[in-house]
């Protein structure tokens, strides 16, 4: 029994280490979304930070359009980044881990 507990604790530590590496890797993963035929582009990281926004001079003439495009384009990029993040972290948490109720909450 004690050996099983020690083995499980070792696997938990390995999973935590893999989770930290995955989170670090998400900072390097980038999602780019483009709108208005390339006149607006946003780049966000896999952990949901906005890295860059590019707006062409031509588009700047209409403030309302820029604002609307920014909201839509950022939301699309952030949704892709969030889905990727969830997939990566879920895969890490599943590897070699015994199914313990509530364990998934430790990695959120």
N, C-alpha and C positions, 0 to 999 in steps of 0.2 A: 504494500500500500504506500509506504513512504517513498519507495523508488518511483512509483507511478506519479506521485505528487511532485517529486523533484524533476522527473522527465517533463511533466506538464509545465512546470515553472520555467524550465529551460526553453521549451518551445514558445512560451509566452514572451520571454526575453528576446528570442530570435525574431518573433513576429513584430515586437515593438521596434527592434532595430531596422527591420525591413520597412516598417511603416514610416519611420523617420527618414529613411533614404527616399522612399516614394514621395513624401512631402517635399523634400529638397528638390527632387527631380521635377515636381510639378511647377516649381518656381521657374524652371528653365523651359518648360513646354509653353508654346505660344499658339494662340488662336487669332487669326486675322479675318476680319469681316469687312467687306467693301460694299458701298452703296452709291447710288446715283452715278452709275457707269464709271466708278473709280474716283469720283470727285471727293468722296469721303471714305476714309479707311480708319479702322480702330484695331489695335492689337492688345490682347489681354493675356495674362499668364494662366497656367493651369490651375492656380490657386485663386484666380479671380481678381487679380490686380490689373488695373489699366496701365499699360506700358507706353502706348503711343496713340495719338489721334492726329490724323492728317486731313486737312480740309483745303480743297483747291480755292484759289482766289475767286474764280467765277462763282462758286457756291456761296461765298461770304456776303454777296449782295442781298440775300434773302434770309434774314435772321430766323424766321419761323421755320423755314424748310430745314435749315441747319439743325435747329433744336430738335425737330421731329425726327430727322434722319439719325442724329446722335442717339436719341433714346432707343429707337428701333434697332439700330446697328449694334450698340453696346449690349442691349438685352440679348440679341442673337449670339454675340460672341461670348457673353457670360454664361448663357445656357449651355453652349458647347463645352466651355471650360468646366462647368460644374458637372456635366454628364461624364466627361473624361475623368475628372477628379474622383467622382463616386465609383466609377468602374475600377480605377487603379487601386484605390484604398480598399474596396470590397475584395478584390482579387488577393491583395496582400493579407487581409484578415482571414481569408478562408484557408490559406496554405497551412497544412499540418496542424490546424487548431481543432481541438475537440469541441464539440458543440456544447457550450455551457450557457444556460439562459442568462441574458443580460450582457454577455461578453462583447457583443457588437457595440455596445454603448461606450466601451472603453476607448474606442478608436475614433470617436466623432469629436 
